[in-house]
């Protein structure tokens, strides 16, 4: 049975079924298949391949490196030693051509590096971690994860792409000038630092810790989040069941459900709310902003009239002992009600926090008004 991977299917990570059948093996000069037999105890360290079936020439390997026009397929019973490199580093021979490691099963040793145009497809098996939690370093390569378990950190460096559609991962640490998409699987922590292109449109992320990046969440069931260092998080869908803290960053909410214990702003944090459902307790601290965009607003059941379309209206009313409820309909038609208290028994709006409401024409118009800086604030009298 030919178990080589079709090069076109591998490079696009279309499906596991496509990986299993070869239609263009000529794109690879070297194809290695190790494993298949759970009792074989196969170990591959670039100098020795033992046990299993389907092993071919090692002529395209130098040290612990899978080089140009090479494919390594690892199945159950196969093991790749630690510190393995897929592709050639930028200090060697430039961008690699058709260099792919497919992990269907077996074990991939810790600190594997995916370099400079090479591809690692994790569809099953297990990736171990180092004593400092290193599992995979993506350095200008492509990592596709659709299954298996990565027991450690995935460090994503500049000019790299990561696609997660399944599997179980630890921390995904994202640097600047990278692209990461999560649409399935379980990620323990998504941590960003530096300008990166990140989309979460499914799966489950236990903790989103977003710094200096812009991240969009459209779907999925998640834990909590922390926004810092000027980052922007756009929530258009999905659910969150833990606290979400915004400090020195911006959280734009136009959909989804935030139902954790707390939604907090601190430092210079900003929340722009135009849709979705907020079940969390609000904690809006001094020096921060909550800007609400909706079609109608009420203060203790009395409609706030005279609001101009698309012009922010500042509300300074606070209550120490009695509830003071700001309610209404958000731009997407969702109802809301917040207690403008300062006594810490329910929602808390500190006196030095800025609260504005902006009337918008109709549901669906919120996206046009997502940035509060477009409007001139008008103090409520």
FENQUIMO-V587130 format. One record per pair of residues at least 24 apart in sequence whose C-alpha atoms are under 8 Angstrom apart, sorted by sequence separation. I is the first residue (numbers start at 1). J is the second residue. D is the distance in Angstrom with one decimal. If there is no record, write none. Layout:
BEGIN
<<I | J | D> <I | J | D>>
END
This chain:
BEGIN
<<32 | 56 | 5.5> <110 | 134 | 6.5> <111 | 135 | 4.8> <112 | 136 | 4.9> <113 | 137 | 4.7> <114 | 138 | 4.8> <115 | 139 | 4.9> <116 | 140 | 4.2> <117 | 141 | 4.4> <118 | 142 | 6.2> <119 | 143 | 6.0> <120 | 144 | 6.4> <121 | 145 | 6.0> <122 | 146 | 6.2> <123 | 147 | 4.3> <124 | 148 | 3.6> <125 | 149 | 6.5> <126 | 150 | 6.0> <127 | 151 | 5.9> <128 | 152 | 6.8> <129 | 153 | 7.5> <227 | 251 | 7.5> <246 | 270 | 7.0> <265 | 289 | 7.6> <300 | 324 | 5.9> <301 | 325 | 7.6> <318 | 342 | 6.8> <319 | 343 | 7.9> <31 | 56 | 6.5> <32 | 57 | 7.4> <52 | 77 | 7.8> <84 | 109 | 7.4> <90 | 115 | 7.7> <110 | 135 | 4.7> <111 | 136 | 5.2> <112 | 137 | 6.2> <113 | 138 | 5.9> <114 | 139 | 5.8> <115 | 140 | 5.4> <116 | 141 | 4.9> <117 | 142 | 6.6> <119 | 144 | 7.8> <121 | 146 | 7.8> <122 | 147 | 6.2> <123 | 148 | 5.7> <124 | 149 | 7.1> <126 | 151 | 7.4> <127 | 152 | 7.9> <246 | 271 | 7.7> <299 | 324 | 7.2> <300 | 325 | 5.0> <30 | 56 | 7.4> <31 | 57 | 7.6> <32 | 58 | 7.8> <52 | 78 | 7.8> <82 | 108 | 7.2> <83 | 109 | 6.9> <86 | 112 | 7.5> <89 | 115 | 5.5> <90 | 116 | 6.4> <109 | 135 | 7.7> <110 | 136 | 6.9> <111 | 137 | 6.6> <113 | 139 | 6.9> <114 | 140 | 7.3> <115 | 141 | 4.9> <122 | 148 | 6.6> <299 | 325 | 5.8> <300 | 326 | 6.4> <301 | 327 | 7.6> <4 | 31 | 7.0> <30 | 57 | 6.7> <69 | 96 | 7.8> <71 | 98 | 7.7> <74 | 101 | 7.8> <78 | 105 | 7.4> <79 | 106 | 5.8> <80 | 107 | 6.3> <81 | 108 | 6.7> <82 | 109 | 3.9> <83 | 110 | 6.3> <84 | 111 | 7.0> <85 | 112 | 5.7> <86 | 113 | 6.0> <87 | 114 | 6.4> <88 | 115 | 5.9> <89 | 116 | 6.1> <114 | 141 | 5.3> <298 | 325 | 7.9> <299 | 326 | 4.7> <300 | 327 | 7.8> <30 | 58 | 7.3> <68 | 96 | 5.6> <69 | 97 | 5.6> <70 | 98 | 6.5> <71 | 99 | 5.8> <72 | 100 | 6.4> <73 | 101 | 6.0> <74 | 102 | 6.2> <75 | 103 | 6.7> <76 | 104 | 7.3> <77 | 105 | 7.5> <78 | 106 | 4.8> <79 | 107 | 4.7> <80 | 108 | 4.9> <81 | 109 | 4.8> <82 | 110 | 4.8> <83 | 111 | 4.9> <84 | 112 | 4.8> <85 | 113 | 4.7> <86 | 114 | 4.9> <87 | 115 | 5.1> <88 | 116 | 6.6> <114 | 142 | 7.1> <298 | 326 | 5.7> <299 | 327 | 6.5> <4 | 33 | 7.6> <30 | 59 | 7.4> <67 | 96 | 7.4> <68 | 97 | 5.5> <69 | 98 | 4.7> <70 | 99 | 4.9> <71 | 100 | 4.8> <72 | 101 | 4.7> <73 | 102 | 4.8> <74 | 103 | 5.0> <75 | 104 | 5.1> <76 | 105 | 4.5> <77 | 106 | 5.1> <78 | 107 | 6.4> <79 | 108 | 5.9> <80 | 109 | 5.6> <81 | 110 | 7.7> <82 | 111 | 6.1> <83 | 112 | 5.1> <84 | 113 | 6.4> <85 | 114 | 6.2> <86 | 115 | 6.0> <87 | 116 | 6.7> <114 | 143 | 7.6> <297 | 326 | 7.2> <298 | 327 | 5.1> <331 | 360 | 6.6> <3 | 33 | 7.7> <30 | 60 | 6.4> <68 | 98 | 6.5> <69 | 99 | 5.2> <70 | 100 | 6.5> <71 | 101 | 5.8> <72 | 102 | 6.2> <73 | 103 | 6.2> <74 | 104 | 5.8> <75 | 105 | 4.3> <76 | 106 | 4.2> <77 | 107 | 7.8> <79 | 109 | 7.4> <82 | 112 | 6.5> <83 | 113 | 7.3> <85 | 115 | 7.2> <87 | 117 | 7.3> <297 | 327 | 5.7> <298 | 328 | 5.7> <332 | 362 | 7.8> <333 | 363 | 5.5> <29 | 60 | 7.7> <68 | 99 | 5.7> <71 | 102 | 7.7> <73 | 104 | 7.2> <74 | 105 | 6.1> <75 | 106 | 5.4> <76 | 107 | 8.0> <87 | 118 | 5.1> <297 | 328 | 4.3> <318 | 349 | 7.3> <331 | 362 | 6.3> <332 | 363 | 4.3> <67 | 99 | 6.4> <74 | 106 | 6.4> <86 | 118 | 6.2> <296 | 328 | 5.3> <297 | 329 | 6.8> <331 | 363 | 4.6> <332 | 364 | 5.4> <66 | 99 | 7.1> <74 | 107 | 8.0> <86 | 119 | 7.3> <295 | 328 | 7.6> <296 | 329 | 5.6> <318 | 351 | 7.0> <330 | 363 | 7.6> <331 | 364 | 6.2> <332 | 365 | 7.6> <44 | 78 | 7.5> <86 | 120 | 7.5> <294 | 328 | 7.3> <295 | 329 | 5.8> <296 | 330 | 7.6> <331 | 365 | 6.3> <332 | 366 | 7.0> <42 | 77 | 5.9> <43 | 78 | 6.0> <44 | 79 | 5.9> <45 | 80 | 6.0> <294 | 329 | 5.5> <295 | 330 | 6.1> <316 | 351 | 7.5> <331 | 366 | 5.2> <41 | 77 | 5.6> <42 | 78 | 4.7> <43 | 79 | 4.7> <44 | 80 | 4.8> <45 | 81 | 5.1> <184 | 220 | 7.9> <202 | 238 | 7.7> <224 | 260 | 7.3> <294 | 330 | 3.8> <295 | 331 | 5.8> <40 | 77 | 5.9> <41 | 78 | 6.6> <42 | 79 | 5.9> <43 | 80 | 6.0> <44 | 81 | 6.2> <166 | 203 | 7.5> <183 | 220 | 7.7> <201 | 238 | 8.0> <219 | 256 | 7.7> <243 | 280 | 7.6> <293 | 330 | 5.9> <294 | 331 | 4.2> <34 | 72 | 7.9> <38 | 76 | 5.4> <39 | 77 | 6.3> <40 | 78 | 7.8> <41 | 79 | 7.6> <43 | 81 | 7.1> <146 | 184 | 7.9> <147 | 185 | 7.6> <165 | 203 | 7.4> <218 | 256 | 7.8> <292 | 330 | 7.5> <293 | 331 | 5.8> <294 | 332 | 7.7> <295 | 333 | 7.8> <316 | 354 | 7.6> <30 | 69 | 6.7> <31 | 70 | 5.9> <32 | 71 | 6.2> <33 | 72 | 6.1> <34 | 73 | 6.4> <35 | 74 | 6.1> <36 | 75 | 5.2> <37 | 76 | 6.2> <38 | 77 | 4.0> <45 | 84 | 7.8> <146 | 185 | 7.4> <237 | 276 | 7.7> <294 | 333 | 7.8> <315 | 354 | 7.7> <316 | 355 | 7.1> <29 | 69 | 5.5> <30 | 70 | 4.7> <31 | 71 | 4.8> <32 | 72 | 4.7> <33 | 73 | 4.8> <34 | 74 | 5.3> <35 | 75 | 4.7> <36 | 76 | 5.1> <37 | 77 | 5.3> <38 | 78 | 7.8> <236 | 276 | 7.8> <314 | 354 | 7.4> <315 | 355 | 5.6> <28 | 69 | 4.5> <29 | 70 | 6.0> <30 | 71 | 6.2> <31 | 72 | 5.9> <32 | 73 | 6.0> <33 | 74 | 6.1> <34 | 75 | 6.2> <35 | 76 | 5.3> <36 | 77 | 6.0> <37 | 78 | 8.0> <314 | 355 | 5.8> <315 | 356 | 5.8> <27 | 69 | 6.6> <28 | 70 | 5.2> <31 | 73 | 7.8> <33 | 75 | 7.6> <35 | 77 | 4.6> <36 | 78 | 7.2> <314 | 356 | 4.3> <315 | 357 | 7.5> <28 | 71 | 6.5> <34 | 77 | 7.9> <35 | 78 | 3.9> <105 | 148 | 7.7> <124 | 167 | 7.7> <313 | 356 | 5.2> <314 | 357 | 6.5> <34 | 78 | 5.5> <35 | 79 | 7.7> <123 | 167 | 7.7> <312 | 356 | 5.9> <313 | 357 | 5.2> <312 | 357 | 5.6> <313 | 358 | 6.1> <312 | 358 | 4.5> <311 | 358 | 5.6> <312 | 359 | 7.6> <310 | 358 | 5.8> <311 | 359 | 7.0> <76 | 125 | 7.3> <309 | 358 | 7.1> <310 | 359 | 5.7> <75 | 125 | 7.8> <308 | 358 | 8.0> <309 | 359 | 5.1> <310 | 360 | 5.6> <307 | 358 | 7.7> <308 | 359 | 6.6> <309 | 360 | 5.5> <307 | 359 | 6.5> <309 | 361 | 6.7> <275 | 330 | 5.4> <274 | 330 | 5.4> <275 | 331 | 5.9> <276 | 332 | 7.4> <282 | 338 | 7.8> <273 | 330 | 7.8> <274 | 331 | 5.2> <275 | 332 | 5.0> <277 | 334 | 6.8> <274 | 332 | 6.7> <275 | 333 | 7.3> <276 | 334 | 6.3> <277 | 335 | 7.7> <278 | 336 | 7.4> <275 | 334 | 6.2> <277 | 336 | 7.4> <310 | 369 | 7.3> <297 | 357 | 8.0> <312 | 372 | 7.7> <285 | 348 | 7.9> <290 | 353 | 7.9> <292 | 355 | 7.9> <294 | 357 | 7.5> <296 | 359 | 6.7> <312 | 375 | 5.9> <314 | 377 | 6.4> <316 | 379 | 7.9> <282 | 346 | 7.9> <283 | 347 | 6.0> <284 | 348 | 6.1> <285 | 349 | 6.5> <286 | 350 | 5.6> <288 | 352 | 7.9> <289 | 353 | 5.9> <290 | 354 | 6.3> <291 | 355 | 5.9> <292 | 356 | 6.1> <293 | 357 | 5.9> <294 | 358 | 6.3> <295 | 359 | 5.3> <311 | 375 | 5.6> <312 | 376 | 6.3> <313 | 377 | 5.9> <314 | 378 | 5.6> <315 | 379 | 6.9> <316 | 380 | 6.8> <281 | 346 | 6.7> <282 | 347 | 4.7> <283 | 348 | 4.8> <284 | 349 | 4.9> <285 | 350 | 5.3> <286 | 351 | 6.6> <287 | 352 | 5.8> <288 | 353 | 5.2> <289 | 354 | 4.7> <290 | 355 | 5.0> <291 | 356 | 4.8> <292 | 357 | 4.7> <293 | 358 | 4.8> <294 | 359 | 5.3> <295 | 360 | 5.4> <310 | 375 | 7.0> <311 | 376 | 6.4> <312 | 377 | 5.0> <313 | 378 | 4.9> <314 | 379 | 4.7> <315 | 380 | 5.4> <5 | 71 | 7.9> <281 | 347 | 5.3> <282 | 348 | 6.0> <283 | 349 | 6.2> <284 | 350 | 6.2> <286 | 352 | 4.2> <287 | 353 | 5.2> <288 | 354 | 6.2> <289 | 355 | 5.9> <290 | 356 | 6.5> <291 | 357 | 5.9> <292 | 358 | 6.2> <293 | 359 | 6.0> <294 | 360 | 5.7> <295 | 361 | 6.4> <311 | 377 | 7.0> <312 | 378 | 6.2> <313 | 379 | 6.2> <314 | 380 | 5.2> <282 | 349 | 7.7> <285 | 352 | 7.2> <286 | 353 | 4.3> <287 | 354 | 7.1> <289 | 356 | 8.0> <291 | 358 | 7.6> <293 | 360 | 6.5> <295 | 362 | 6.1> <311 | 378 | 7.8> <313 | 380 | 6.3> <5 | 73 | 8.0> <285 | 353 | 5.6> <286 | 354 | 7.9> <294 | 362 | 8.0> <295 | 363 | 7.4> <4 | 73 | 7.5> <284 | 353 | 6.4> <294 | 363 | 8.0> <28 | 98 | 6.8> <27 | 98 | 6.9> <28 | 99 | 7.9> <35 | 106 | 7.2> <294 | 366 | 7.7> <293 | 366 | 6.7> <293 | 369 | 7.6> <255 | 332 | 7.9> <254 | 332 | 7.4> <291 | 372 | 6.7> <11 | 98 | 7.8> <11 | 100 | 7.7> <10 | 100 | 7.4> <7 | 98 | 7.2> <275 | 366 | 7.7> <274 | 366 | 5.6> <274 | 367 | 8.0> <274 | 370 | 7.4> <273 | 370 | 7.9> <272 | 370 | 6.4> <272 | 371 | 7.1> <272 | 372 | 7.2> <16 | 123 | 7.2> <11 | 119 | 6.9> <13 | 121 | 7.3> <10 | 121 | 7.8> <254 | 366 | 7.2> <254 | 367 | 7.6> <252 | 370 | 7.1> <13 | 144 | 6.9>>
END
